[in-house]
Amino acid sequence: MERIVVAFSHEEAQRRILRLLESAGCSPAACCSSGGETIRTVRKLGGAVVVCGFKFRDMTASEVAASLRDTAVLLVLASAAHLDFCEGENLFKLPTPAARSDFFASLDMLCRQEARCPRRSPTQRDEEEVRLIRRAKELLMEVNRMSEAEAHRFLQKRSMDAGLKLAETARLVLEHYAG
C-alpha cells in the first residue's frame, strides 16, 4: 500500500482516515482537500489509489474518477444514499459506517489491482505547453470569472470533447480571445 492519496474536503473526515491508516502502519503519499488538487497530485505521482468522499468543493468523485481513469482508482467512502450519485469504471464504493476490516480489505484489493495494472504515466509537457495552458487559464479566470479549478476543468472538458491535447485547446482559447 505505497501510493495512497487521502482526499476529503472536510478536515475532520481526512483526519479520521489518516488515523485509521496510521493505526495499521500505512502512510499515505499525500493528502488533498479539493478535486483539482487530487488530480494534480495523482498525475504527479504517476498513479495512486485515492481514498475520498463523494464530493469536493470543486467537483464530485465521479468527475475526479473520469479525469483519472487511466491513472488511478478511487475508493469512495460515503453514506449509501450519496454513493448512488457516484459512478465510474475506476470508482469503487464503500458505504459508511464501514467495518475496519471491510475498509482495509477494499483498500488492499485496490492497491494490489493498481500494482498489477500499470497505468499510463502522465505525459511530460514542455515549457511552451505549460505556459500556454497557464495563460489560457488566467484568461478564462479574468474574462469569465472562473476559479483556477473551473478554468482547468473547462480546458480539460473541451480537450476531451474535441480529442485534442490540453495545450492545443489552450492555444485555441487564446486565439479565440485574441481574434
VOBA-1610 file (N, C-alpha, C; in pm, whole numbers, padded with zeros to 5 digits, always signed):
BEGIN
Met+00084-00118+00000Met+00000+00000+00000Met+00088+00124+00000Glu+00154+00147-00113Glu+00251+00255-00119Glu+00195+00386-00166Arg+00121+00387-00275Arg+00073+00514-00331Arg-00076+00532-00300Ile-00101+00582-00181Ile-00237+00611-00138Ile-00248+00761-00121Val-00354+00818-00176Val-00383+00960-00160Val-00515+00970-00085Val-00515+01044+00025Val-00636+01068+00104Val-00691+01204+00062Ala-00817+01207+00017Ala-00873+01330-00037Ala-01015+01354+00014Phe-01027+01446+00105Phe-01157+01485+00160Phe-01160+01636+00173Ser-01274+01698+00142Ser-01284+01842+00158Ser-01304+01880+00305His-01357+01788+00385His-01378+01814+00528His-01256+01764+00606Glu-01194+01854+00681Glu-01072+01821+00753Glu-01090+01707+00853Glu-01204+01705+00920Glu-01227+01601+01021Glu-01233+01463+00956Ala-01299+01451+00844Ala-01306+01323+00773Ala-01165+01281+00729Gln-01087+01376+00682Gln-00950+01347+00640Gln-00866+01298+00759Arg-00880+01365+00873Arg-00805+01324+00993Arg-00844+01183+01039Arg-00973+01150+01033Arg-01017+01016+01074Arg-00955+00908+00986Ile-00954+00931+00856Ile-00896+00831+00765Ile-00745+00822+00786Leu-00679+00935+00806Leu-00535+00932+00834Leu-00504+00853+00959Arg-00582+00875+01067Arg-00561+00799+01191Arg-00584+00650+01169Leu-00686+00616+01091Leu-00716+00477+01062Leu-00599+00412+00986Leu-00548+00480+00885Leu-00436+00428+00807Leu-00310+00416+00894Glu-00283+00518+00972Glu-00164+00516+01058Glu-00173+00406+01164Ser-00293+00375+01210Ser-00309+00268+01309Ser-00271+00132+01251Ala-00274+00122+01118Ala-00235-00003+01051Ala-00094+00006+00993Gly-00023+00114+01026Gly+00114+00128+00978Gly+00125+00179+00835Cys+00018+00234+00781Cys+00020+00288+00644Cys+00041+00438+00649Ser+00119+00485+00557Ser+00143+00629+00548Ser+00109+00673+00406Pro+00003+00754+00390Pro-00035+00796+00256Pro+00071+00884+00190Ala+00075+00880+00059Ala+00171+00960-00017Ala+00135+01107-00012Ala+00004+01138+00001Ala-00039+01278+00002Ala-00180+01289+00059Cys-00214+01410+00101Cys-00349+01444+00145Cys-00394+01564+00063Cys-00518+01560+00017Cys-00571+01668-00066Cys-00708+01709-00014Ser-00747+01834-00044Ser-00877+01880+00002Ser-00969+01925-00111Ser-00923+01916-00235Ser-01009+01951-00348Ser-00989+01850-00461Gly-01083+01848-00553Gly-01072+01757-00666Gly-00955+01792-00756Gly-00937+01922-00784Gly-00827+01965-00869Gly-00692+01931-00810Glu-00679+01951-00680Glu-00554+01918-00612Glu-00528+01767-00618Thr-00633+01688-00602Thr-00621+01543-00609Thr-00574+01499-00747Ile-00633+01555-00851Ile-00595+01519-00988Ile-00448+01553-01014Arg-00407+01672-00975Arg-00267+01713-00996Arg-00171+01623-00919Thr-00207+01591-00795Thr-00120+01508-00710Thr-00105+01368-00768Val-00216+01307-00807Val-00211+01171-00861Val-00132+01167-00991Arg-00149+01266-01075Arg-00074+01269-01200Arg+00075+01287-01173Lys+00108+01367-01075Lys+00249+01387-01039Lys+00309+01257-00987Leu+00229+01180-00911Leu+00276+01052-00858Leu+00284+00944-00966Gly+00214+00964-01076Gly+00211+00865-01182Gly+00110+00754-01156Gly+00017+00776-01065Gly-00087+00680-01033Gly-00100+00663-00883Ala-00218+00619-00840Ala-00242+00601-00697Ala-00378+00539-00674Val-00399+00501-00549Val-00532+00465-00501Val-00577+00584-00418Val-00690+00642-00455Val-00742+00761-00387Val-00855+00719-00294Val-00842+00750-00166Val-00949+00729-00068Val-01015+00864-00049Cys-01144+00872-00082Cys-01208+01005-00080Cys-01356+00996-00044Gly-01415+01114-00027Gly-01558+01128-00008Gly-01624+01139-00144Phe-01756+01156-00145Phe-01828+01157-00272Phe-01828+01294-00340Lys-01792+01400-00263Lys-01799+01535-00320Lys-01689+01623-00261Phe-01630+01704-00348Phe-01533+01805-00307Phe-01596+01941-00326Arg-01525+02045-00287Arg-01575+02182-00308Arg-01588+02213-00456Asp-01496+02160-00537Asp-01490+02199-00677Asp-01542+02095-00776Met-01564+01973-00732Met-01616+01870-00822Met-01658+01747-00743Thr-01717+01652-00812Thr-01761+01528-00748Thr-01655+01419-00765Ala-01669+01313-00689Ala-01577+01199-00702Ala-01588+01138-00842Ser-01707+01140-00900Ser-01725+01087-01036Ser-01643+01167-01137Glu-01638+01299-01119Glu-01560+01383-01210Glu-01410+01358-01191Val-01368+01341-01067Val-01227+01309-01041Val-01193+01174-01104Ala-01282+01076-01086Ala-01259+00942-01143Ala-01248+00950-01295Ala-01333+01029-01358Ala-01328+01042-01504Ala-01196+01106-01548Ser-01150+01205-01474Ser-01023+01271-01509Ser-00904+01180-01488Leu-00917+01085-01396Leu-00805+00997-01361Leu-00826+00853-01406Arg-00913+00831-01502Arg-00949+00693-01536Arg-00832+00608-01582Asp-00728+00670-01637Asp-00610+00595-01679Asp-00495+00605-01580Thr-00520+00669-01467Thr-00411+00697-01374Thr-00435+00646-01232Ala-00562+00633-01192Ala-00590+00598-01052Ala-00722+00524-01039Val-00736+00460-00923Val-00864+00404-00882Val-00907+00478-00755Leu-01037+00498-00740Leu-01089+00571-00625Leu-01170+00478-00537Leu-01149+00488-00406Leu-01231+00421-00307Leu-01312+00531-00241Val-01440+00537-00274Val-01526+00644-00225Val-01600+00596-00100Leu-01582+00671+00009Leu-01647+00641+00136Leu-01758+00743+00158Ala-01881+00695+00169Ala-01995+00786+00190Ala-02116+00704+00230Ser-02221+00774+00268Ser-02345+00704+00301Ser-02398+00637+00174Ala-02480+00534+00193Ala-02535+00461+00078Ala-02613+00555-00014Ala-02684+00650+00043Ala-02762+00745-00038Ala-02670+00830-00127His-02558+00876-00072His-02464+00956-00151His-02391+00872-00255Leu-02365+00746-00225Leu-02295+00659-00320Leu-02377+00635-00446Asp-02509+00648-00435Asp-02594+00632-00553Asp-02562+00734-00661Phe-02501+00848-00623Phe-02467+00952-00718Phe-02328+00935-00779Cys-02256+00833-00737Cys-02119+00811-00784Cys-02116+00701-00888Glu-02041+00726-00995Glu-02022+00622-01095Glu-01892+00644-01170Gly-01836+00535-01217Gly-01712+00541-01293Gly-01649+00403-01292Glu-01581+00369-01401Glu-01522+00235-01412Glu-01405+00216-01317Asn-01345+00325-01273Asn-01233+00317-01180Asn-01272+00370-01041Leu-01400+00363-01011Leu-01454+00413-00884Leu-01518+00298-00808Phe-01472+00275-00687Phe-01526+00169-00602Phe-01589+00232-00480Lys-01702+00179-00439Lys-01781+00240-00333Lys-01778+00156-00206Leu-01771+00223-00092Leu-01780+00157+00037Leu-01873+00240+00124Pro-01992+00186+00153Pro-02087+00264+00234Pro-02040+00278+00378Thr-02066+00395+00435Thr-02030+00420+00575Thr-02157+00415+00660Pro-02146+00377+00783Pro-02024+00335+00851Pro-01979+00198+00800Ala-01849+00183+00787Ala-01790+00058+00737Ala-01704-00004+00846Ala-01701-00133+00848Ala-01615-00204+00942Ala-01470-00182+00901Arg-01384-00173+00999Arg-01240-00156+00974Arg-01188-00264+00880Ser-01231-00387+00900Ser-01185-00498+00816Ser-01231-00480+00671Asp-01354-00430+00650Asp-01403-00406+00514Asp-01324-00295+00445Phe-01292-00191+00521Phe-01214-00080+00467Phe-01077-00130+00419Phe-01006-00202+00507Phe-00872-00247+00471Phe-00875-00356+00365Ala-00977-00440+00363Ala-00988-00541+00258Ala-01009-00473+00122Ser-01094-00372+00118Ser-01118-00298-00007Ser-00992-00225-00052Leu-00927-00159+00041Leu-00806-00084+00010Leu-00696-00178-00039Asp-00680-00291+00028Asp-00578-00388-00011Asp-00605-00441-00152Met-00731-00472-00182Met-00767-00522-00314Met-00734-00418-00421Leu-00768-00292-00396Leu-00742-00187-00495Leu-00593-00162-00512Cys-00517-00166-00403Cys-00372-00148-00412Cys-00308-00260-00492Arg-00352-00382-00469Arg-00298-00496-00544Arg-00334-00484-00692Gln-00457-00443-00718Gln-00504-00425-00855Gln-00422-00315-00924Glu-00398-00207-00854Glu-00320-00095-00908Glu-00177-00140-00938Ala-00119-00220-00852Ala+00019-00267-00872Ala+00029-00361-00992Arg-00074-00442-01016Arg-00072-00536-01128Arg-00100-00472-01261Cys-00177-00364-01261Cys-00217-00298-01385Cys-00148-00163-01395Pro-00028-00160-01447Pro+00039-00030-01456Pro-00040+00065-01544Arg-00057+00183-01495Arg-00131+00285-01568Arg-00035+00361-01658Arg-00092+00433-01752Arg-00008+00517-01835Arg+00054+00625-01749Ser+00181+00651-01772Ser+00244+00759-01697Ser+00201+00891-01760Pro+00192+00995-01680Pro+00150+01122-01736Pro+00252+01172-01836Thr+00203+01231-01944Thr+00295+01283-02044Thr+00356+01411-01991Gln+00484+01425-02015Gln+00552+01544-01970Gln+00528+01656-02071Arg+00489+01770-02024Arg+00468+01884-02111Arg+00595+01967-02116Asp+00624+02020-02234Asp+00739+02109-02241Asp+00699+02246-02186Glu+00798+02333-02171Glu+00773+02464-02109Glu+00672+02546-02187Glu+00675+02538-02318Glu+00582+02615-02401Glu+00437+02571-02377Glu+00415+02440-02367Glu+00281+02388-02341Glu+00230+02433-02203Val+00317+02426-02103Val+00280+02469-01968Val+00244+02617-01969Arg+00323+02696-02040Arg+00297+02841-02049Arg+00164+02869-02119Leu+00134+02797-02229Leu+00006+02813-02300Leu-00112+02782-02209Ile-00104+02671-02139Ile-00213+02629-02050Ile-00232+02731-01939Arg-00122+02776-01879Arg-00132+02874-01771Arg-00195+03005-01821Arg-00152+03053-01938Arg-00208+03177-01994Arg-00356+03161-02026Ala-00396+03047-02081Ala-00537+03025-02113Ala-00622+03022-01986Lys-00572+02955-01882Lys-00645+02953-01755Lys-00658+03093-01697Glu-00548+03169-01700Glu-00552+03306-01647Glu-00653+03390-01724Leu-00658+03374-01856Leu-00753+03449-01937Leu-00897+03411-01903Leu-00923+03282-01891Leu-01058+03236-01854Leu-01098+03286-01715Met-01002+03287-01624Met-01029+03334-01489Met-01063+03483-01490Glu-00990+03560-01571Glu-01010+03704-01576Glu-01139+03741-01650Val-01157+03687-01769Val-01270+03725-01853Val-01401+03662-01806Asn-01397+03535-01771Asn-01519+03464-01736Asn-01538+03445-01586Arg-01450+03505-01506Arg-01460+03499-01360Arg-01468+03355-01309Met-01384+03270-01366Met-01377+03130-01323Met-01268+03118-01217Ser-01283+03017-01133Ser-01173+02983-01042Ser-01069+02908-01125Glu-00951+02886-01067Glu-00850+02811-01141Glu-00900+02670-01172Ala-00965+02606-01075Ala-01017+02470-01096Ala-01121+02468-01207Glu-01209+02569-01209Glu-01312+02575-01314Glu-01249+02596-01451Ala-01149+02683-01459Ala-01081+02708-01586Ala-01009+02582-01634His-00944+02513-01543His-00874+02390-01579His-00974+02284-01627Arg-01083+02270-01553Arg-01186+02172-01590Arg-01246+02206-01726Phe-01267+02337-01753Phe-01319+02381-01883Phe-01225+02337-01994Leu-01095+02364-01976Leu-00997+02325-02078Leu-00991+02173-02096Gln-00995+02100-01984Gln-00991+01954-01991Gln-01111+01900-02068Lys-01230+01950-02033Lys-01352+01901-02098Lys-01350+01931-02247Arg-01313+02053-02284Arg-01307+02088-02426Arg-01203+02002-02499Ser-01093+01974-02433Ser-00988+01890-02493Ser-01041+01749-02519Met-01107+01693-02416Met-01159+01556-02431Met-01268+01552-02537Asp-01358+01650-02537Asp-01467+01652-02635Asp-01416+01664-02779Ala-01309+01741-02796Ala-01255+01763-02931Ala-01146+01664-02968Gly-01100+01584-02871Gly-00993+01489-02897Gly-00858+01557-02920Leu-00838+01670-02852Leu-00715+01746-02866Leu-00633+01739-02738Lys-00504+01768-02749Lys-00420+01780-02631Lys-00462+01907-02558Leu-00440+01908-02428Leu-00476+02023-02345Leu-00406+02150-02394Ala-00281+02140-02432Ala-00207+02257-02480Ala-00267+02312-02610Glu-00312+02224-02698Glu-00374+02268-02823Glu-00505+02341-02795Thr-00584+02290-02702Thr-00709+02357-02665Thr-00679+02493-02603Ala-00575+02501-02521Ala-00536+02629-02460Ala-00498+02729-02570Arg-00424+02682-02671Arg-00386+02769-02782Arg-00509+02821-02856Leu-00608+02735-02878Leu-00731+02776-02945Leu-00808+02879-02862Val-00812+02860-02732Val-00880+02957-02644Val-00810+03092-02653Leu-00678+03092-02648Leu-00604+03218-02657Leu-00626+03286-02792Glu-00629+03208-02900Glu-00654+03264-03033Glu-00795+03321-03041His-00891+03253-02983His-01030+03299-02987His-01045+03434-02919Tyr-00984+03450-02803Tyr-00997+03576-02731Tyr-00913+03688-02794Ala-00806+03649-02864Ala-00721+03749-02930Ala-00783+03800-03058Gly-00866+03716-03122Gly-00922+03750-03253Gly-01053+03812-03249
//
